[in-house]
Amino acid sequence: MPDSKKKKYDYTLLTALFLLMIMGLVILYSTSAYNGEVKFHDSFYYLKKQLFATLLGIAAMFVMAGMDYHIWRRFAVLGYVAAIFLSVAVMLFGDEYNGSKRWLSLGPFSFQPSEFAKVAVILFLAYLVTKNVKTMGNMRTMIKIMVSILPIVGLVGASNLSTAIIILGIGVILIFVASPKYAQFIWMGLLGCGFMGIFLALESYRLERLEIWRNPEKFEKGYQTLQGLYAIGSGGLFGRGLGGSVQKLGFVPEAQNDMIFSIVCEELGLFGAGFILILFLVLIWRFFVIATHAADLFGALIASGAMAHMMIQVILNIAVVTNTIPNTGITLPFISYGGTSVVFLLLEMGLVLSVSSLVK
């Protein structure tokens, strides 16, 4: 374990992170006030729940940041096994909302184990790669590591294809970072495409989404996509102003969730949406800097995993909202409504901050 030469968190990352969280809460209230009033007679309903989760996540983040990240190496396998058991529990006992079984309830609280699985997979892969670092150029080792995460990809993908894509993407990027050879990734890419093809074919509704993506105006389920595009188009350069969205008034269903970026574009325009994207780019850049200056490979892989997670999730969300890819039901980090998501994202940020506090 390396000596601590410099105990200092990455304050650029922290600044961008807190700006994102504050903007996220403001935008969430603006977007969800109407739905909260209509459904729960409380315009602050969604904001209060998100604020509670955010404060809980911030506390957990600083606890995690104050710990030596090497401690988690010994719990990496246990965490991954726990993620598998939780995913099985979702299939057997999970709660179903809007046609998707993704939640587990513990008394008055419910959470999505798939969010825990993302963090667990990052730590598990960081552990596996460091354990096999001398043979990472070997195709057999790369396949063995990728196969080891297929159980969680399959279990999560059964009800949440978008999260399965993120987990698979994290795996590919971490192996790419650690591998001295690149030609083998052509074969891995082909295997990944085949795997995704099987997943799409298993459920008819996934193939239906491809048709809706190509011609959203011909399908009833394309309504959300079209309304989101109307919101983006009506925002122009500077938007209608915070709180001025028309599409959030019942036109974009559950606007505070996956489609929140369309309301951002409508209210804040291209400039406001661009500023949020710049904050995400700053986060991703700092993850890269932390990874390149990490004290050891384990720390570098944790930061790289967080970078991969953030990058893939932001790209997928914006691509869905703009109808660049079929709708996969994925949230925008720190902006979309979701307590489980923000808590585990902040735990992940705590891990990265812990890596940043021990630099070369």
N, C-alpha and C positions, 0 to 999 in steps of 0.2 A: 504493500500500500504506500503510495507516494506521500512524502512530507508536505505539509501545507506551507507553501511559500507565500501565498497571497490570499488572504481571506477578504474577498471583495465580490459582491454580487454584480451581475451585469445590469447597471442602472439604465442603460439604453433600452434593454429588453423590458425592464420593469416599467419604464415610462410609457412605452408603446402599449404594453399590456394593460396598464391602468386606464390609458386613454380609450382603448378599445372597450374595456368593461364599462366605463362611464357612458360612452356614446351608445353602447349596446343597451344599457338600462333606459336611457332617454328614448332611444328609438323604439324599444320594446313597449314602453308605456304609450307612446304616440300610436303605435300600431295596434296594440291590444286593448286599449281603453273601450272601444266600441263593443268588441266581443265580450269583454268582461262585464260591461253594463247589461248587455242583452242576455247573457247566459247566467250570470251570477249576481246581477244587480250591484256590482262593485267594479267601477272602472279601474281600480288599483289591484284587482285580483291577481292578474298575471305578474304584475310588477312586484307585489309583496312576496310571492313565492320565489321569483327569480332573485330578488334581493337577498332573501334568506339563504338560498343556495350559494349565491356569490360570496356572501360574508363567511359562510361555512367553508367554502373552497379557499378563500384567501387565508383563513386561519390554518387550514391544512397545508396550504402551499408553503407558508413560512416555517411551519413545523418540519415539513419535508426538506426545505432548503437548509435548515440548520443541522440536518443529519448528514453524516458521511454517506454518500451514495453507494459506497462499496458494501454497506450492510445488506443492501437489497440483492446482492449476488446470491447469498445463501437462501433467499426466499423466492428466487426466480421460478424454479420448477414448481414449488408449492403454489405460487400465484397462478401459474399457467393451468395447473390441474384444477384449482378452484374455479377458474374461468370456464373450463370445460364442464364441470359439475353444475355451475350456475346456468350455463346455456342449455344443458339437458333439463334442468328444473324448469326453465322457461317453456320448453316444448311440452312438458308434462303438466305443470301447474300454473303456467303464465297467464296473465290477464290480457285480454284482447281489446284493443281500441282501434277504431277506424279500419277494421279488417285485418290488423296485424297483431300477432301475439309476440310482444317484445318486453313486457314488463313483469316483474315479480313484486308482490306486495308483502310487506312486513308490518302488520298492524295498519296504522294510518299512513305509513310511508310506502311509496312504490319507487322502484328504480329500474334502469335498463342495464342488465349484466353485460350487454355488448359494449357499453362505454368502459366498464372495468376491463373487458377483454383487450381493448386497444393498449392500455397501459401495461397489462400483464404480458402481452405479446412482445412489446418493446424490450422489457426487462429479460424475458425468456430468450429472445433472439440475441440480445447483447451477451448474455451468459453463454449460450451455445457457440456463438462465433468466437468469443475469446478462448473458449475451451478447445476449439478446433482451428485456431488461427494458423497453425503451421501447415495445415492441409487445405486451406481455403481455395487454393488454385486447382484442387482436384474436383472434377465434376461430380464424383460420388458423394463427396462431403457436402457440396452445394445442394444436391438433390435430397440428401438425408435431412438437411436443415429445413428445406422447404416442405418436405413431406411431414416433418414433425409439427408444422402449424396447420396442416390441412384439416385435422379434426375440428379445430375451433373455427376455421373458415367454413367448413361444411355445416356445422351446427348453427353458427350465426347466420350464414347465408340462407338457411332454410326459411327464415322469417324476415331477414334484413340483408338483402343483397348488397346494398350500398356499403354497409359496414364491413361485409366480407371482402369487398373490393379494396377498401382502405387497409384492412389487415394484410391482405395479399400484397398490396403495394408497398406497405412498410417492410414486409419480408424481403421483397425483391430489392428495394433500395438499400437495406442494411447489408445484404449479401454483396450487392454491387460495390458498396463502400469498402468492404473488407477484402474483396477478391482482387488478386493481382492480374487476373485474366478477364477479358471482356467478351470474347467471341462466344463463350458458352451461354451468354445471356440471350442469344438468338434462339437457342433451343428452349431456354426457360420461357421466353416470350411466346413461342409456339405452344408450349405446354399450358401456359396460362390462358391463351386464347381458347384452347380446347376445353379447359376446365370451365371457363365462362360460358362456352357454347353448351356444355352439358347442363349447367345451372339454368340457362335461359330456356332450354328445352323441357326441363322437369316440370315447370309450371306454365300453363297456357297464358296466365295474365301477364307474364313477363314478355312473351312474344306479342301480346296485344299492345303493350306499352310501346313497342317499336312502331306499330302502325299508328298509334296516337301521336307519337313524336313526328312522324312524317306528315300526317294530315290531322292536326289537332282540331281543325274546324269541322271535321266530319264525325267526330265522336263526342258523346256527352262528357266523357272523362277528360277531354281536352279543354274543358271550360276553364279550369284553374290556370293552365298554361297560357291560354289566350288572354285572360284577365291580367295575368302577370306581365305579359308583353305590352298590353295597353297601358299599364301603370308605368313601365319603363319608358315607353314612347312619350307619354304625356308629361314626364318630368323635365325634359329638355336639359339645358345646361345648368340652370340654377334651381330647378324644382319649384313646387307649389308653396314651399315653406313648411317648416316642421309643424305637424298636425294638420296639414292641408290636404292630405290624400283623400281621394274619392273612392278609389278601388278597395281600400281597407274596410269600407262601410258595407261589408257583406258580399262584395263582388269577388274578391280573392278569398276563397275559403281558408279559415285558420291562418290568416295573414301573418300572425306572430311566429309561425313555425318555419317550415322550409322555404316559403316564398317571401320572407321578410326583406330580402335584398331588392325585390321589385318595388316595395313601398319606400325603401331608402332612396331608390332612383327617382321615384315620383315626388317625394317630399324635399329631397336635398339635391336632386339633379345629378348631372355627370360629375360636377366638382365635388359634391359631398360623397358620392359613391367612390370616386377616385381617391379621396382622402382616406377612406376606410381601407381601400385596397393597399394604399401606401403603408398604412400601419401594419397590415398583414405582411407586406414585403419586408418591413423593418424587423418584425419578429423572425421571419424565416432567415433573413440575413444574419441576425444575431445567433440563431441556432447554428448556422454554418460556422461562424467565427468561433463560437464556444467549442464546437466539435473539433475544429482544426487546432485549437490550443488546449484541448483537454489533457489532463495529466496522464491518462492511459487510454487504451483501446476501449475498455468497458464504458468509460465516461463519454468518449467520442461517439460510441454507438448509441448511447442513450440520447444525446443531443441530436444525432442524425435521425433517430427514430421519431423524435418529436418534430423535427423539421419535415420529415416525410409525411407524418400524420397531418400536420397543419396545411402543408402544401396541397396534398391530395384532397383533403376535405373542402378547403376553400375553392379549389378549381372545380371540383364536382358540383358544389352547391351553385356557383355562379353559372356554370355550364347548363345545369338543369333549369335555372330561372330564366336564362336567355334562350332556352330550347335548343342549345347546341348539342345536347345529348338527351336521351330519353329520361323521363322523370324517375328518379331513384329514391326520393324521399330522404334527403340528407340535410342536416342543419348547418347553418353558418356559425362557426365557432365564436362564442362570446356575444353574439348578436341575436340569434334565434332563441326562442323560449325553450327551456329544457334544464331542469335542475340537476339531473344526473350528469348531463353533458358538461355543464360548467364546473361542477365539483371535480370530476375526474380530469378535465382539461387543466384545472389549476393545480391538481396533484402532480400532473405531468410537468407543468411549469416549475413546480417546486423541485422536482428531480433535476431539471436543466439548470436551475439556479444553484443547486448543490454542486453540480459539475463545474459551473462557472466560478465557484468559490475556491476551487482547487485547480489552479492553472499552472502550466509549466513556468 
